[in-house]
Amino acid sequence: ETNMENDDSQEALAVVPGGETKLVQRHVAIAVLFTSPLVRTPLKAKLTLGKRKRNQPSSNEMAALAGQQEKISWVHQNLSPDTIDAAAVLLRSVEAVRSKNSPPTGGSAGGAAAGHNVTYDYLALVTPDVDDKWIRVIQQLGYTTRRVAVPIEAKDIRNPDLVATINQDGRLGANEMAKIEPFLFNEYDRVLMVDSDVLFHRNFDELFVGDDTDNDNNNSNNVALQWTAGGILSEPMNGGFLVINPKARDAARHHDAILDILREGDYDPRTGWKNSGVGGGTYGGLTVQGLLPYYFLHALNGTASREIDRCRYNNMQQVQRCKDYAVEEVTSNHFTGDCTKPWQCIAAGRGRGLKFIPKGQESSVHPMCTRFQEVWWERWTDLARSVGAPTERCGTGTFVSKHLYDRL
């Protein structure tokens, strides 16, 4: 694991030969994926098993279950309003930190500090299965929507076992692959492809303007992807925080090569992609969280990517080092792992104030996670008030986006 805490390459510098400096300008997109993934739905009611020792079904029940498996349909899951609320809070958190907590500007390699100017677009990448009414809500909350197709269909994969399981993998199934489309967005200098359940606390311009992200430097322009490790050993790369460089020299080739690997389908759940050990047993390992680490870290041996500190930029609280970080050192946190989503909460001591604890995670709540959740709720409450939506936390299940949807 790499500790980037003292890494000078994260300083916002642009030093040209002769020690002179220049203004670094970047046009960046903060992108969130909105999609309605396919889910398995039985066409008839589930079979109720008899009460037997260890709940084992009889041979007749097993036969009935087998018959039912042939009658499974795939339907698009409705877009969840909590996802849209989270994306709206994410956007507000970025806006709040853009003008403060400026990144360091001290010299590197003897160079003087340089100024920088980063302009942001907020992109909602929406797949064709998202209905127009939800798109209008997303636009009301501050995003520019951009239709993107899922770049590969399950039927195009040559491994039938992979075809049968990919839409059950991770949270979004094959739709997760739309996250690699920003490699083709070459109108941007960088695209931060981020999950909606991320929250920013400090300015993060250094991800886009540091020395080794300089498009004028031919050596550094090999860096097509900056990434963080996942919270557990089986997840070498987390798919919820990806800094993509569409102007990297081989960005389009990387995009196509990843899809070619998926089409080939050389995957085994025990040994991962091409028997590399990467992606086997990993949540989302059939798509982004298996394919990207296999391609960038194994096939390319890390030559086109750069790891950034998961405790600073994508803090999930799952390793002790991340829990030991001071809140002030965390640029962004991710509500997953040991720090789950604020809206998955229980009310303790109603009437004496609510304590927000993730369901099923009462024993793992860490003080830093509790603080992150409180910050999220503060921003959510401001958002709800701004559009005239109810502001009760966790009580009614009301979401700002659902309030807007019902008004359309």
Phi, psi and chi 1 to 4 in degrees:
 res  aa     phi    psi   chi1   chi2   chi3   chi4
   1 GLU       -  135.3 -178.4  176.5  -31.5      -
   2 THR   -97.8  126.3  -56.4      -      -      -
   3 ASN   -96.4  110.3 -172.6  -22.9      -      -
   4 MET   -91.8   12.6  -51.7  -65.3  -66.5      -
   5 GLU   -57.2  -36.4 -170.8  167.9   -7.4      -
   6 ASN  -109.7   23.8  -63.6  -45.7      -      -
   7 ASP   -79.2  111.8 -174.9   -5.8      -      -
   8 ASP   -63.4  -20.2  -71.4  -22.8      -      -
   9 SER   -67.2  -13.5   68.1      -      -      -
  10 GLN   -86.4    0.0  -66.0 -167.9   40.0      -
  11 GLU   -77.1  145.6  -64.3  178.4  -11.6      -
  12 ALA   -82.6   82.1      -      -      -      -
  13 LEU  -127.7  154.8  -57.2  173.1      -      -
  14 ALA  -144.6   97.9      -      -      -      -
  15 VAL  -106.0  125.3 -178.2      -      -      -
  16 VAL  -102.2  163.1  -63.4      -      -      -
  17 PRO   -51.3  139.9  -27.8   35.3      -      -
  18 GLY    93.9    0.3      -      -      -      -
  19 GLY    81.7    4.3      -      -      -      -
  20 GLU   -76.8  162.9  -60.7  176.0   -1.9      -
  21 THR  -122.8  162.9   60.8      -      -      -
  22 LYS  -142.4  162.8   61.0 -178.8  178.8  179.1
  23 LEU   -77.8  123.8  178.0   65.9      -      -
  24 VAL   -90.1  125.7  178.2      -      -      -
  25 GLN  -119.4  131.9  -58.5 -159.3   46.0      -
  26 ARG  -134.6  136.8  -67.8  -75.7 -177.7  -93.3
  27 HIS  -108.1  114.8 -174.1 -161.0      -      -
  28 VAL  -122.1  145.9  171.0      -      -      -
  29 ALA  -113.9  133.0      -      -      -      -
  30 ILE   -96.9  113.3  -49.3  -61.5      -      -
  31 ALA  -116.5  137.0      -      -      -      -
  32 VAL  -126.6  137.7  179.1      -      -      -
  33 LEU   -92.2  129.2  175.9   63.1      -      -
  34 PHE  -117.6  122.8  -65.3   90.6      -      -
  35 THR  -152.8  158.1 -174.5      -      -      -
  36 SER  -112.7   91.5  -61.4      -      -      -
  37 PRO   -67.6  156.6   26.2  -34.8      -      -
  38 LEU   -75.0  137.4  -72.2  167.7      -      -
  39 VAL  -130.6  150.8  -67.5      -      -      -
  40 ARG   -78.6  131.8  -71.9  161.1   56.5   98.1
  41 THR  -136.3  120.2  -56.5      -      -      -
  42 PRO   -63.6  144.9  -17.6   30.0      -      -
  43 LEU   -81.6  -10.2  -68.5  179.9      -      -
  44 LYS  -137.9  167.8   61.9  179.8 -179.0  179.3
  45 ALA   -59.6  148.3      -      -      -      -
  46 LYS   -65.2  146.3  -68.2 -177.4  178.3  178.6
  47 LEU   -71.9  131.9 -179.8   67.0      -      -
  48 THR   -88.8  118.2  -59.1      -      -      -
  49 LEU   -77.8  146.1  -58.3 -179.8      -      -
  50 GLY   -69.6  159.5      -      -      -      -
  51 LYS   -83.2   96.5  -66.2 -176.9  178.2  179.5
  52 ARG  -122.1  171.1  -67.4 -176.9  174.6   79.0
  53 LYS   -56.2  127.1 -175.7  177.5  179.7 -179.7
  54 ARG    60.6   17.5  -62.4 -179.1 -177.7  176.7
  55 ASN    57.0   31.5  -68.6  -38.3      -      -
  56 GLN   -79.8  130.5  -68.1  -63.2  -45.3      -
  57 PRO   -73.4  156.3   27.2  -33.6      -      -
  58 SER   -75.9  172.7   67.8      -      -      -
  59 SER   -63.0  -36.8   56.7      -      -      -
  60 ASN   -65.9  -39.9  -72.0  -21.8      -      -
  61 GLU   -67.5  -37.4  -72.6  171.0  -29.8      -
  62 MET   -61.9  -40.2  -73.0  -66.5  -70.1      -
  63 ALA   -64.7  -39.2      -      -      -      -
  64 ALA   -65.6  -40.2      -      -      -      -
  65 LEU   -62.5  -42.2  -77.8  170.0      -      -
  66 ALA   -61.4  -40.5      -      -      -      -
  67 GLY   -65.3  -36.1      -      -      -      -
  68 GLN   -66.0  -34.3  178.3  176.0  -62.8      -
  69 GLN   -60.4  -23.7  -68.9  -57.4  -52.1      -
  70 GLU   -78.8   -9.2  -61.8  175.3   -1.2      -
  71 LYS  -116.3   48.4  -62.9 -178.5  179.1 -179.9
  72 ILE  -101.0  132.0  -65.1  -68.6      -      -
  73 SER  -109.2  160.5   67.3      -      -      -
  74 TRP  -112.1  124.4  -68.0   90.5      -      -
  75 VAL  -126.7  157.6  -61.6      -      -      -
  76 HIS   -82.7  122.7  -74.6  -74.2      -      -
  77 GLN   -67.3  139.6 -178.3 -180.0    1.5      -
  78 ASN   -64.3  144.4  -70.8  -30.2      -      -
  79 LEU   -62.2  132.4 -167.9   62.0      -      -
  80 SER   -87.8  129.1  175.6      -      -      -
  81 PRO   -63.8  -26.6   18.9  -29.9      -      -
  82 ASP   -66.6  -33.3   54.4   24.4      -      -
  83 THR   -63.2  -40.8  -61.0      -      -      -
  84 ILE   -70.5  -41.1  -58.3  176.9      -      -
  85 ASP   -58.4  -43.9  -87.6   33.8      -      -
  86 ALA   -61.5  -40.9      -      -      -      -
  87 ALA   -64.8  -36.1      -      -      -      -
  88 ALA   -66.8  -40.6      -      -      -      -
  89 VAL   -67.2  -39.6  172.9      -      -      -
  90 LEU   -55.0  -49.6  163.6   66.9      -      -
  91 LEU   -59.1  -44.2 -173.7  154.6      -      -
  92 ARG   -65.4  -33.9  -67.7  172.3   79.0   90.6
  93 SER   -69.0  -36.0   76.3      -      -      -
  94 VAL   -65.6  -45.2  173.7      -      -      -
  95 GLU   -59.6  -37.0  -75.4  -68.9  -66.7      -
  96 ALA   -68.4  -29.5      -      -      -      -
  97 VAL  -101.5   -5.6  -57.2      -      -      -
  98 ARG   -64.7  -30.8  -76.9 -178.0   59.1 -177.2
  99 SER  -105.2    6.1   59.7      -      -      -
 100 LYS  -137.6  174.8   67.8  178.2 -176.8  177.7
 101 ASN    51.6   46.2  -58.0  128.8      -      -
 102 SER   -56.2  145.4  -63.7      -      -      -
 103 PRO   -65.9  160.2   23.7  -32.9      -      -
 104 PRO   -62.9  148.9   22.0  -32.4      -      -
 105 THR  -128.0   19.3   55.5      -      -      -
 106 GLY   -67.5  161.0      -      -      -      -
 107 GLY   -69.2  155.2      -      -      -      -
 108 SER  -131.8  135.7  170.2      -      -      -
 109 ALA    53.4   35.3      -      -      -      -
 110 GLY    83.5   -0.5      -      -      -      -
 111 GLY   -84.4  157.3      -      -      -      -
 112 ALA   -85.9  164.6      -      -      -      -
 113 ALA   -68.2  146.1      -      -      -      -
 114 ALA  -118.8  151.3      -      -      -      -
 115 GLY   -79.5  165.3      -      -      -      -
 116 HIS  -149.7  155.7   65.2  -90.4      -      -
 117 ASN  -137.6  112.1  179.4   35.1      -      -
 118 VAL  -113.4  121.0  179.9      -      -      -
 119 THR  -104.6  139.9   57.1      -      -      -
 120 TYR  -112.7  140.2  -72.7   77.4      -      -
 121 ASP  -114.5  146.1  -72.9  -10.7      -      -
 122 TYR  -107.6  109.9  -59.4  107.7      -      -
 123 LEU  -106.1  129.7  -76.1 -172.8      -      -
 124 ALA  -103.4  110.0      -      -      -      -
 125 LEU   -84.8  115.5  -52.8 -175.1      -      -
 126 VAL  -118.1  130.4  -67.7      -      -      -
 127 THR   -82.5  161.8   52.9      -      -      -
 128 PRO   -60.6  -18.2  -26.6   35.9      -      -
 129 ASP   -80.7   -4.4   43.7   61.3      -      -
 130 VAL   -84.7  128.5  176.4      -      -      -
 131 ASP   -78.2  157.8   73.9   68.3      -      -
 132 ASP   -63.0  -29.5  -70.6  -19.7      -      -
 133 LYS   -67.7  -41.4 -163.1  171.0  175.5 -178.5
 134 TRP   -66.3  -34.7  -84.7  125.1      -      -
 135 ILE   -61.9  -40.2  -71.3  175.9      -      -
 136 ARG   -63.7  -37.1  -70.3  164.1   62.2 -168.3
 137 VAL   -64.2  -45.7  170.8      -      -      -
 138 ILE   -59.5  -39.6  -66.9  166.4      -      -
 139 GLN   -67.2  -38.5  -68.6  169.0  -18.4      -
 140 GLN   -61.6  -29.4  -75.8 -173.6   46.4      -
 141 LEU   -86.5    3.8  -68.3  171.9      -      -
 142 GLY   113.2    2.7      -      -      -      -
 143 TYR   -98.0  147.8  -76.4   87.9      -      -
 144 THR   -90.6  125.1  -61.9      -      -      -
 145 THR   -90.6  143.1   52.8      -      -      -
 146 ARG  -137.0  118.3  179.0  167.6  178.0  163.5
 147 ARG   -70.3  130.1  -71.6  -80.4 -168.5 -175.8
 148 VAL  -132.0  138.6  -66.4      -      -      -
 149 ALA   -86.4  146.3      -      -      -      -
 150 VAL   -63.9  123.9  177.3      -      -      -
 151 PRO   -71.8   -7.1   25.7  -34.3      -      -
 152 ILE  -150.2  143.0 -169.9  168.8      -      -
 153 GLU  -103.8  149.9  -64.3 -175.7   37.9      -
 154 ALA   -55.1  -35.2      -      -      -      -
 155 LYS   -66.1  -17.4   65.3  179.9  179.7   61.2
 156 ASP   -84.9   -5.4  -63.1  -35.6      -      -
 157 ILE   -86.9  134.5  -59.8  170.7      -      -
 158 ARG   -85.5   -4.5  -66.0 -166.2  -77.0  -88.2
 159 ASN  -100.5  109.1  179.1  -16.9      -      -
 160 PRO   -62.2  -31.7   18.7  -30.0      -      -
 161 ASP   -66.3  -37.4  -68.0  -25.7      -      -
 162 LEU   -68.8  -40.2 -164.2   53.7      -      -
 163 VAL   -57.7  -40.7  171.5      -      -      -
 164 ALA   -73.0  -21.5      -      -      -      -
 165 THR  -116.2  -14.5   56.5      -      -      -
 166 ILE   -62.6  -34.8 -168.3  169.2      -      -
 167 ASN   -79.8   -1.2  -79.1  -41.3      -      -
 168 GLN  -101.8   -1.7  -57.1  169.1   56.6      -
 169 ASP   -91.8  135.4 -178.1   58.6      -      -
 170 GLY    64.5 -158.9      -      -      -      -
 171 ARG   -90.8  -28.7 -178.6  170.2  159.4  -90.6
 172 LEU  -117.0   -0.8  -59.3  178.3      -      -
 173 GLY    60.5 -143.0      -      -      -      -
 174 ALA   -62.9  -24.9      -      -      -      -
 175 ASN   -61.2  -21.6  -74.6   19.6      -      -
 176 GLU   -58.5  -26.1 -168.5   89.6   24.9      -
 177 MET   -66.5  -15.1  -67.4  -55.2  -61.2      -
 178 ALA   -62.8  -15.8      -      -      -      -
 179 LYS   -67.8  -16.4  -74.4 -175.8  175.3 -178.7
 180 ILE   -90.7   -5.4   74.1  167.9      -      -
 181 GLU   -60.6  -31.1  -69.3  -53.6  -82.8      -
 182 PRO   -60.3  -14.4  -31.0   39.5      -      -
 183 PHE   -60.0  -19.6  -79.7  102.6      -      -
 184 LEU  -100.1    0.1  -55.2  179.1      -      -
 185 PHE   -87.1   67.3  -66.7  179.0      -      -
 186 ASN   -78.2    6.1   59.1   15.6      -      -
 187 GLU   -77.1  -10.4   70.6  -91.1   33.4      -
 188 TYR  -109.1  148.6  -69.2  104.8      -      -
 189 ASP   -76.0  -36.9  -66.1  -60.2      -      -
 190 ARG  -146.1  153.0  -58.8  -68.5 -179.0  -86.7
 191 VAL  -128.4  120.4  177.9      -      -      -
 192 LEU   -90.7  104.1  173.0   56.2      -      -
 193 MET   -88.1  110.0 -171.7   73.0 -119.9      -
 194 VAL  -131.8  144.8   64.5      -      -      -
 195 ASP   -71.7  153.1  -77.0   -5.0      -      -
 196 SER   -67.7  -21.7   64.0      -      -      -
 197 ASP   -91.5   32.7   53.1   -4.8      -      -
 198 VAL  -105.1  146.0  168.2      -      -      -
 199 LEU  -132.4  132.3 -172.7   69.8      -      -
 200 PHE   -99.0  142.9  -77.6   90.7      -      -
 201 HIS  -122.9  -19.6  -50.9  -80.6      -      -
 202 ARG  -139.5  157.3  -64.1 -178.8   60.8   79.7
 203 ASN   -58.7  142.8 -174.9  -71.0      -      -
 204 PHE  -132.2   26.2   51.6   99.4      -      -
 205 ASP   -57.8  -26.0  -73.7   -6.8      -      -
 206 GLU   -60.2  -22.0   69.5  -89.0   19.0      -
 207 LEU   -67.6  -19.2  -68.6  175.0      -      -
 208 PHE  -112.6  -14.0  -45.9  125.0      -      -
 209 VAL  -126.4    3.6  -60.8      -      -      -
 210 GLY   -67.5  167.3      -      -      -      -
 211 ASP   -52.9  -46.0  -75.9  -16.9      -      -
 212 ASP   -86.4   14.6   61.2   -8.4      -      -
 213 THR  -118.6   18.1   63.5      -      -      -
 214 ASP   -79.5  117.8 -171.1  -13.0      -      -
 215 ASN   -68.2  -15.9  -81.0  -24.7      -      -
 216 ASP   -86.7   -3.6  -64.3  -33.6      -      -
 217 ASN  -104.1  110.6 -177.8  -34.2      -      -
 218 ASN   -61.5  -34.2  -71.8  -29.8      -      -
 219 ASN   -68.5  -47.0  -67.8  -34.0      -      -
 220 SER   -72.1  -21.0   64.4      -      -      -
 221 ASN   -71.9   -1.1 -157.8   27.2      -      -
 222 ASN   -71.2  -20.5  -77.9  -33.3      -      -
 223 VAL   -75.4  100.8  178.6      -      -      -
 224 ALA   -93.5  -16.5      -      -      -      -
 225 LEU  -148.7  130.3  177.6   69.3      -      -
 226 GLN  -109.1  139.0  -63.2  179.0   80.5      -
 227 TRP  -148.2  164.1   53.8  -85.0      -      -
 228 THR  -119.6  152.0   74.8      -      -      -
 229 ALA   -68.5  158.1      -      -      -      -
 230 GLY   -78.5 -178.9      -      -      -      -
 231 GLY   -82.1  -15.1      -      -      -      -
 232 ILE  -128.4  161.9   53.2  178.6      -      -
 233 LEU   -61.8  -32.9  -70.8  176.3      -      -
 234 SER   -75.1   -3.3   65.4      -      -      -
 235 GLU  -118.4   84.9 -171.6 -179.4  -70.2      -
 236 PRO   -67.4  -21.3   23.0  -32.4      -      -
 237 MET  -145.1  130.8 -175.4 -176.9  -68.0      -
 238 ASN   -90.0  132.3 -177.8 -100.3      -      -
 239 GLY   -83.6    3.0      -      -      -      -
 240 GLY   -95.8    2.4      -      -      -      -
 241 PHE  -153.2   92.4 -163.1   99.4      -      -
 242 LEU  -126.6  118.6  -56.4  168.7      -      -
 243 VAL   -96.3  105.9 -174.4      -      -      -
 244 ILE  -101.0  136.2  -64.2  169.9      -      -
 245 ASN  -107.8   93.7  179.2    1.9      -      -
 246 PRO   -66.3  -16.8  -14.6   29.1      -      -
 247 LYS   -97.1    6.0  -68.0 -174.0  176.2  176.8
 248 ALA   -60.2  152.2      -      -      -      -
 249 ARG   -56.0  -38.8 -170.5  163.1   51.5 -120.5
 250 ASP  -115.3   28.0  -64.6  -40.7      -      -
 251 ALA   -56.9  -48.4      -      -      -      -
 252 ALA   -65.7  -36.5      -      -      -      -
 253 ARG   -65.5  -38.9 -175.8  177.3   67.8   81.3
 254 HIS   -60.6  -45.7  -63.8  -38.6      -      -
 255 HIS   -55.2  -50.1  170.3  -83.6      -      -
 256 ASP   -69.4  -36.3  -66.0  -13.3      -      -
 257 ALA   -66.1  -38.0      -      -      -      -
 258 ILE   -63.4  -43.6  -68.1  166.2      -      -
 259 LEU   -66.2  -36.3  -67.5  179.4      -      -
 260 ASP   -62.2  -39.5  -74.1  -17.2      -      -
 261 ILE   -63.2  -42.1  -65.8  166.4      -      -
 262 LEU   -66.5  -42.2 -179.3   52.5      -      -
 263 ARG   -61.0  -42.9  -74.4 -170.1 -168.9   92.1
 264 GLU   -60.2  -39.3 -177.1 -176.0    2.4      -
 265 GLY    73.6   26.2      -      -      -      -
 266 ASP   -78.9   79.0 -173.1   -4.7      -      -
 267 TYR  -136.4  138.8  176.0   84.9      -      -
 268 ASP  -131.1  132.3 -175.4  -78.1      -      -
 269 PRO   -61.5  -19.8   18.1  -29.8      -      -
 270 ARG   -89.2  -36.7  -63.1  160.7  -62.5  179.8
 271 THR  -113.7   -0.5   59.8      -      -      -
 272 GLY    76.1 -155.8      -      -      -      -
 273 TRP   -76.5  123.4  -71.0   99.1      -      -
 274 LYS    51.1   39.6  -65.5 -178.7  178.5  -71.9
 275 ASN    56.7   29.2  -65.5  -44.3      -      -
 276 SER   -86.9  -14.8   64.9      -      -      -
 277 GLY    85.7   -6.4      -      -      -      -
 278 VAL   -91.8  125.2  179.8      -      -      -
 279 GLY    96.8  -16.5      -      -      -      -
 280 GLY   -74.6  127.4      -      -      -      -
 281 GLY    72.8   14.7      -      -      -      -
 282 THR  -101.7  134.2  -58.7      -      -      -
 283 TYR   -62.6  123.5 -178.8   78.4      -      -
 284 GLY    76.5   14.2      -      -      -      -
 285 GLY   -70.3  -16.3      -      -      -      -
 286 LEU   -81.4  -14.1  -57.3 -172.3      -      -
 287 THR  -125.5 -122.1   58.7      -      -      -
 288 VAL   -61.7  -44.1  166.4      -      -      -
 289 GLN   -79.0   -0.2  -67.3 -166.7  161.2      -
 290 GLY  -114.5  -43.8      -      -      -      -
 291 LEU   -70.0  -42.8  -77.7  164.6      -      -
 292 LEU   -65.5  -47.4  -95.7   62.7      -      -
 293 PRO   -66.0  -33.5   17.6  -29.3      -      -
 294 TYR   -62.6  -48.2  166.9   75.2      -      -
 295 TYR   -69.9  -51.9  177.1   71.6      -      -
 296 PHE   -77.9  -35.3  -78.4  103.0      -      -
 297 LEU   -96.6  -29.1  -54.1 -176.2      -      -
 298 HIS  -100.4  -60.7 -173.9   83.5      -      -
 299 ALA   -64.7  -41.2      -      -      -      -
 300 LEU   -97.4   -2.7  -62.3 -175.0      -      -
 301 ASN    57.3   34.0 -161.6   28.5      -      -
 302 GLY    77.0    7.8      -      -      -      -
 303 THR   -76.4  -17.3   57.0      -      -      -
 304 ALA  -116.6   15.9      -      -      -      -
 305 SER  -143.2  168.3   64.6      -      -      -
 306 ARG  -145.1  128.5  170.2  177.9  176.8 -100.5
 307 GLU   -81.2  138.5 -178.3  179.5    4.2      -
 308 ILE  -117.8  162.1   55.5  178.2      -      -
 309 ASP   -69.6  116.9 -174.2    0.5      -      -
 310 ARG   -68.7  -22.4   66.3  179.4  174.2 -174.4
 311 CYS   -77.8  -28.9  -60.9      -      -      -
 312 ARG   -86.3  -43.9  175.6  176.7  -69.6  179.3
 313 TYR  -104.1  -16.3  -67.1  106.1      -      -
 314 ASN  -150.0   51.6 -163.9   23.4      -      -
 315 ASN   -69.6  116.9 -164.5  -48.9      -      -
 316 MET  -112.6    0.0  -65.7  175.2  -88.8      -
 317 GLN    71.3    7.8  -62.6  -78.8  -73.7      -
 318 GLN   -84.7  -12.7  -77.3 -174.1  -70.1      -
 319 VAL  -120.7  150.9  -64.8      -      -      -
 320 GLN   -61.1  -37.0 -169.5   59.7   45.8      -
 321 ARG   -59.0  -38.2 -174.6  171.3   72.2   83.8
 322 CYS   -70.7  -33.6  -64.3      -      -      -
 323 LYS   -69.8  -27.7  -67.0 -179.9  179.7 -179.6
 324 ASP   -82.4   -9.2  -69.7  -18.3      -      -
 325 TYR   -63.1  144.2 -104.7   53.3      -      -
 326 ALA   -72.8  144.7      -      -      -      -
 327 VAL   -53.7  -37.6  171.2      -      -      -
 328 GLU   -67.0  -17.4  -65.2   75.7   17.5      -
 329 GLU   -89.2  -10.9  -65.3  177.6  -50.1      -
 330 VAL   -88.1  120.4  176.5      -      -      -
 331 THR   -78.3  -42.2  -64.0      -      -      -
 332 SER  -151.8  150.2   59.8      -      -      -
 333 ASN  -120.4  161.6   76.3  -76.4      -      -
 334 HIS  -124.3  120.7 -167.0  165.7      -      -
 335 PHE   -79.4   78.4  -69.6  111.2      -      -
 336 THR  -157.7 -179.3 -172.0      -      -      -
 337 GLY    63.8 -125.1      -      -      -      -
 338 ASP   -87.3    2.0  -74.5   -7.6      -      -
 339 CYS  -128.9   85.5 -168.7      -      -      -
 340 THR   -83.1  178.2   51.9      -      -      -
 341 LYS   -69.4  137.6  -54.8  172.8 -164.3  -18.8
 342 PRO   -58.0  -34.5  -24.9   34.2      -      -
 343 TRP   -77.2   -6.7   53.3   89.1      -      -
 344 GLN   -93.3   74.5  -63.3  173.7  -25.6      -
 345 CYS  -132.4  163.7   54.3      -      -      -
 346 ILE  -119.7  155.0   61.5  172.7      -      -
 347 ALA  -100.5  121.9      -      -      -      -
 348 ALA  -115.2  130.8      -      -      -      -
 349 GLY    70.0   43.1      -      -      -      -
 350 ARG   -57.1  135.3 -172.3  179.6  -66.5  -84.8
 351 GLY    98.6  -24.3      -      -      -      -
 352 ARG  -110.5   15.5  -59.2 -171.2  -58.0  -84.6
 353 GLY   100.0  152.8      -      -      -      -
 354 LEU   -93.7  139.7  -64.1  179.5      -      -
 355 LYS  -109.6  123.6 -176.0  177.2 -179.4 -179.0
 356 PHE   -95.4  106.2  -57.3  104.5      -      -
 357 ILE  -126.8  128.3  -57.1  175.2      -      -
 358 PRO   -60.0  138.2  -20.7   32.4      -      -
 359 LYS   -59.3  131.0  -67.8  179.3  179.6  177.8
 360 GLY    78.5   -0.5      -      -      -      -
 361 GLN  -120.3   19.1  -61.9  -70.9  -32.6      -
 362 GLU   -56.0  -35.4  -67.7   85.0   -8.5      -
 363 SER   -80.7  -12.4   63.2      -      -      -
 364 SER  -108.5    1.9   66.9      -      -      -
 365 VAL   -66.2  131.5  169.7      -      -      -
 366 HIS  -109.9  148.0 -173.6  -86.9      -      -
 367 PRO   -53.3  -37.0  -27.6   34.4      -      -
 368 MET   -65.7  -40.2 -173.1 -174.8  -66.6      -
 369 CYS   -63.4  -42.3  178.0      -      -      -
 370 THR   -58.8  -41.4  -58.2      -      -      -
 371 ARG   -64.8  -42.7  176.0   57.2 -173.8  150.3
 372 PHE   -58.8  -43.2  -68.2  154.7      -      -
 373 GLN   -63.5  -40.3  -69.4 -175.7  -19.0      -
 374 GLU   -64.2  -41.3  -73.9  -67.1  -19.0      -
 375 VAL   -61.8  -42.4  172.2      -      -      -
 376 TRP   -58.9  -46.7 -168.3   94.0      -      -
 377 TRP   -65.2  -35.9  -80.1  114.7      -      -
 378 GLU   -61.2  -45.1  -70.9  166.2    7.7      -
 379 ARG   -69.3  -38.2  -62.5 -153.3 -177.2  -78.5
 380 TRP   -63.3  -42.3  178.4   86.3      -      -
 381 THR   -62.3  -42.8  -59.2      -      -      -
 382 ASP   -61.0  -41.1  -71.9  -16.2      -      -
 383 LEU   -62.5  -47.1  170.0   67.6      -      -
 384 ALA   -60.4  -43.6      -      -      -      -
 385 ARG   -63.3  -35.8  -73.8  174.2  177.9  156.2
 386 SER   -66.7  -22.8   71.2      -      -      -
 387 VAL  -114.4    8.3  -62.0      -      -      -
 388 GLY    73.4   26.6      -      -      -      -
 389 ALA   -92.8  158.2      -      -      -      -
 390 PRO   -58.8  148.8  -22.7   33.3      -      -
 391 THR  -116.2   12.6   59.5      -      -      -
 392 GLU   -70.7  127.2 -177.3  179.8   -2.1      -
 393 ARG   -82.6  123.7  -57.3  179.6 -179.1 -175.6
 394 CYS    66.6   -5.9  -59.1      -      -      -
 395 GLY   -80.4  -44.8      -      -      -      -
 396 THR  -112.5   -8.3   62.7      -      -      -
 397 GLY    76.4   11.6      -      -      -      -
 398 THR   -76.0  133.0  -61.2      -      -      -
 399 PHE  -117.2  148.0  -68.2   98.5      -      -
 400 VAL   -57.7  -45.3  172.8      -      -      -
 401 SER   -64.2  -36.7   52.7      -      -      -
 402 LYS   -67.0  -38.4 -176.6   64.0  165.5   59.6
 403 HIS   -58.9  -45.9  173.9   79.3      -      -
 404 LEU   -67.5  -39.1  -64.6  175.4      -      -
 405 TYR   -60.8  -44.5 -174.1   91.7      -      -
 406 ASP   -69.1  -20.7  -70.0  -18.6      -      -
 407 ARG   -83.6  -16.2  -69.4 -162.6  -41.6 -163.7
 408 LEU   -72.7      -  -70.7  175.9      -      -
